[in-house]
Amino acid sequence: MSTRGNTSAAGAVVAVAVLQLVVLGISTAVWITSTMFAGNACDPNCDWSGADRAGILYFVVCVAMSLCTAAAVMHALRTGRDAGWVPLAGSAGIVVGLLVSLAFFHEAMS
């Protein structure tokens, strides 16, 4: 049963989740611009499967952090407990995932 307190808590989580969406958009733009033309310089010697694994890692981290935020919204809606820290942690997880994935990608390209 959804009460006013429950929707208020879920609304707070959704409000913080907007920050996570901004971080996701910016980090995806960084990923695309950092990887789009990186293979031209090392074309015969690149580890393309390693580069693909780095891209998959970034995608999986983004999906996992988004699913955690969605679960926090559902939890807040059902219990009325504010879980606004989850999208903040998700934002940090996306940034860390981007940095780790870029490190793997650049290693595969060298």
C-alpha positions in Angstrom: 0.0 0.0 0.0 1.4 3.4 -1.0 1.0 6.2 1.4 2.1 9.8 1.2 5.2 9.1 3.3 6.1 6.3 1.0 5.8 8.3 -2.2 7.7 11.2 -0.5 10.6 8.8 0.2 10.5 7.4 -3.3 10.4 10.9 -4.7 13.5 11.8 -2.8 15.3 8.8 -4.3 14.1 9.7 -7.8 15.3 13.3 -7.3 18.8 12.1 -6.4 18.6 9.6 -9.3 18.6 12.6 -11.7 22.2 13.2 -10.7 23.0 9.6 -11.6 21.4 10.1 -15.1 23.6 13.2 -15.6 26.7 11.3 -14.5 25.7 8.4 -16.8 25.3 10.7 -19.8 28.6 12.5 -19.2 30.5 9.3 -18.6 29.1 7.7 -21.7 30.1 10.7 -23.8 33.6 10.4 -22.3 33.7 6.7 -23.1 32.6 7.2 -26.7 35.0 10.1 -27.4 37.9 8.2 -25.7 37.4 5.0 -27.6 36.0 6.0 -31.0 39.2 6.5 -32.9 41.7 4.9 -30.6 42.4 1.8 -32.7 43.7 3.6 -35.8 47.2 4.1 -34.4 47.7 0.4 -33.4 45.5 -1.3 -35.9 47.7 -4.4 -36.7 48.7 -4.9 -33.0 45.6 -4.1 -31.0 43.9 -6.6 -28.7 40.4 -6.1 -30.0 38.9 -8.7 -27.7 40.4 -6.9 -24.7 38.9 -3.7 -26.0 35.5 -5.4 -26.4 35.7 -6.7 -22.8 36.4 -3.2 -21.5 33.3 -2.0 -23.3 31.2 -4.8 -21.9 32.6 -4.1 -18.4 31.5 -0.4 -18.7 28.0 -1.4 -19.9 27.5 -4.0 -17.2 28.6 -1.5 -14.5 26.1 1.1 -15.8 23.3 -1.4 -16.0 24.0 -2.7 -12.5 24.1 0.8 -10.9 20.8 1.7 -12.7 19.2 -1.5 -11.4 20.3 -0.8 -7.9 18.7 2.7 -8.1 15.5 1.2 -9.4 15.4 -1.2 -6.6 16.0 1.6 -4.1 13.0 3.5 -5.5 10.8 0.4 -5.1 12.1 -0.2 -1.6 11.4 3.4 -0.7 7.9 3.2 -2.2 7.1 0.1 -0.2 8.7 0.9 3.1 8.7 4.7 3.2 12.4 4.8 4.1 14.6 7.3 2.2 17.4 5.6 0.3 18.8 8.6 -1.5 22.3 7.4 -0.9 21.9 4.6 -3.4 21.8 6.8 -6.5 24.8 8.7 -5.1 26.7 5.4 -4.7 25.5 4.4 -8.1 27.0 7.6 -9.6 30.3 6.9 -7.9 30.2 3.3 -9.2 29.6 4.6 -12.7 32.6 6.9 -12.5 34.9 4.1 -11.1 33.6 1.7 -13.8 34.4 4.3 -16.4 38.0 4.8 -15.1 38.6 1.0 -14.8 37.2 0.3 -18.2 39.2 3.1 -19.9 42.4 1.7 -18.2 41.6 -1.8 -19.6 40.8 -0.3 -23.0 44.0 1.7 -23.2 46.0 -1.3 -22.2 44.4 -3.4 -24.9 45.2 -0.6 -27.4 48.9 -0.4 -26.5 
